[in-house]
């Protein structure tokens, strides 16, 4: 059983690292698409800088946890990867649920829809969360 746990630790850490890279890719892509110009005074539907910085900080934490997992050869640091994953998922869900419908209420003709970056961020956040939780369950089973 311990051998199986060791085999799965590496792929989980790599998945967290790949999800962190996915967050970085999502931050460079547009998070909102709209075909026309928004009327003056309409807030920009893109994810704002402060939330982008929060996601970037979560990436730094996730990569550090993945590195510690390899360096210590333990699942315990990787179990904490669910926290940055929850942060990224929460930020993007807030963006999808609150911001985009708010803009379309102001100007329904704008037809603001989530951009590719929003979906990449959401998938990456969910992947980090799921991987961290899987590592936490592995630690609990071993202990």
N, C-alpha and C positions, 0 to 999 in steps of 0.2 A: 504494500500500500504506500509506503514511504517513497519507493522508487517512482510510482505513478505520480505522486504529488510533485516530485522533483522535475519530472518530464513536463508537467503542465505549467510550472512556474515561469519558465522562459517564454512560451507562447503568450501567456497572459501579460507579461511585462512588455513584450513586443506589441501586443494589441493596444495597450495603454499608450505606448509611444506613438503608434500609428494614429490613434484617435487624437492625440495631442497635435500631431501634424495636420490632421483633418481640421481641427479647430483653427489652426493658423491659416490653412487654405480657405476656410469659411470666412475668416475675418478679412481676407483680401478680396473676396467676391462680393457682389451686391447682395444686400439682404432684403431689398424691396425693389420690385419692378413696377413701373407705371408708364403707360404709353405716351401721355401728353404732359404738358407743363402744369404744375400745380398752381392754383391761384395765389396771389400775394397774401402773405400772412399764414399760409398753411404750413404746419411744421413738416420738416423733412422726415419722410418715413423710414429713412435708413437707420440702422442701429447706431446710436450716438457713441461718441468717443469714450465716454466714461465706461459704458458697458463693454466696449471693445477691450479696454484696458483690464477690466475685471476678468474677461475671458482669457486674455493673454497671461495674466497672473496665474490663472487656473492651469494653463498649459505648463508654465514653469514648475508649478507644484507637481503636476502629473508626471512630467519628465524626471524630476528629482526622485519621486517615489519609485518610478520604474528603474532608475539607476541604482537606488538603494536596494531594490529587490535583487538585482544581479550581484551587487557588491557584497551583500550580507548572506546571500543564498537562502533568503527567508521570504515567506509570503506576507508577513505582517505589514511591511511598508506598502505593499501593493494593495492591501485591503483598504487603505486610506484613499486610494485613487477614486473611490466612489464619491468622495466629497467634492473634488474639482469637477467631476462629471455632473454631479447634482447642480453645482453652481452654473456651469455652462448650459445645461438643460433648462434650468430655471430662468436664466437670462433670456434665452431664445424663446421660451414659451411665453414669457412676459411680452417680448417683442411681437410675437405672432398673435397673441390673444388680445392685448391691450392696444398697442400702437397702430397696427394696420387697420383694424376696424374703426378706430378713432379717426383716422385720416379719411376713410371712405364715408364716414358720417358727415364730415365737413364738406367734402366735395365728392359725391357719389360718382360723378363722371370720370374721376381720376382712375378708377379701377385699380387700386393698389393691390398687388398680390405679393406673396413672399418670393424673394429671389433665391437663386441657387445657393448663395451663402447661408441663408437661414436654414435650408434643409441640410446642408453639410454640417453646420454647427449642431443642429438637433441630433443627427445620427451620431456624430462624434461624442457628444455629451452623453447620450444614452449608452454608447459602447463603453466609455470610461466608467460609467456608473455600474453597468452590468459586470464588467471585468473586476472592478473593485469588490463588488458584492460576492462574486465567485471566489475571489481570493480569501475574503473574510470567512466564507463558509468552509473553505479548505483548511484555514487555520483552526476554525472551531472543531472540525472533524478530527484534526490531528491532536488537538489538546485535550 
